[in-house]
Amino acid sequence: MILPTAFASSIPDFLAKLRLYLQNQGVDPADNARGAPTGREVAIGYLRGFMRERALEWFDKEITTKQN
């Protein structure tokens, strides 16, 4: 996968590459029903892996800790 630094100025480009990468890995981010870990959990894990410092803190506070 192309590193996110290549898309620092274009969030839509980064997200498109992330979606393509997930598709190539067989991860369905909409899958929230199958056994653990779900496709949603795997996709969030990949996304979190690209975040650092304040962005990661914000993501964990505002996104990953919220109940659906």
C-alpha positions in Angstrom: 0.0 0.0 0.0 1.2 3.5 -0.7 2.0 5.3 2.5 -0.4 8.0 3.6 2.3 10.6 3.5 2.0 10.5 -0.3 -1.6 11.7 0.2 -1.1 14.2 3.0 -2.7 17.0 1.0 -5.6 14.8 -0.3 -7.7 13.0 2.2 -10.1 11.7 -0.5 -7.2 10.1 -2.4 -5.9 8.5 0.8 -9.4 7.1 1.6 -9.7 5.7 -2.0 -6.4 4.0 -1.7 -7.3 2.6 1.7 -10.6 1.2 0.3 -8.7 -0.4 -2.6 -6.2 -1.9 -0.1 -9.0 -3.3 2.1 -10.7 -4.7 -1.0 -7.5 -6.4 -2.1 -7.0 -7.9 1.4 -10.6 -9.3 1.3 -11.7 -7.0 4.1 -15.4 -5.8 4.0 -15.7 -2.7 6.2 -19.5 -3.1 6.2 -19.2 -6.6 7.7 -20.2 -6.2 11.3 -21.8 -9.6 11.8 -19.3 -12.4 11.1 -17.0 -13.9 13.8 -14.3 -11.9 15.5 -12.7 -9.8 14.3 -15.3 -8.4 12.0 -14.4 -6.7 8.8 -15.3 -3.4 10.4 -12.8 -4.0 13.3 -10.1 -5.0 10.8 -10.7 -1.8 8.7 -10.6 0.4 11.8 -7.4 -1.3 12.8 -5.7 -0.5 9.5 -7.0 3.1 9.7 -5.7 3.6 13.2 -2.3 2.2 12.2 -1.8 5.2 10.0 -2.6 7.7 12.7 -0.2 9.3 15.2 -0.4 11.6 18.3 -3.3 14.0 18.4 -5.1 12.5 15.4 -5.0 9.1 17.1 -6.1 10.5 20.4 -9.0 12.3 18.7 -10.0 9.2 16.7 -10.0 7.0 19.8 -12.0 9.5 21.9 -14.6 10.5 19.2 -14.9 7.4 17.1 -13.7 4.1 18.6 -15.1 4.6 22.0 -18.6 5.6 20.8 -21.4 3.0 20.9 -23.1 2.3 17.6 
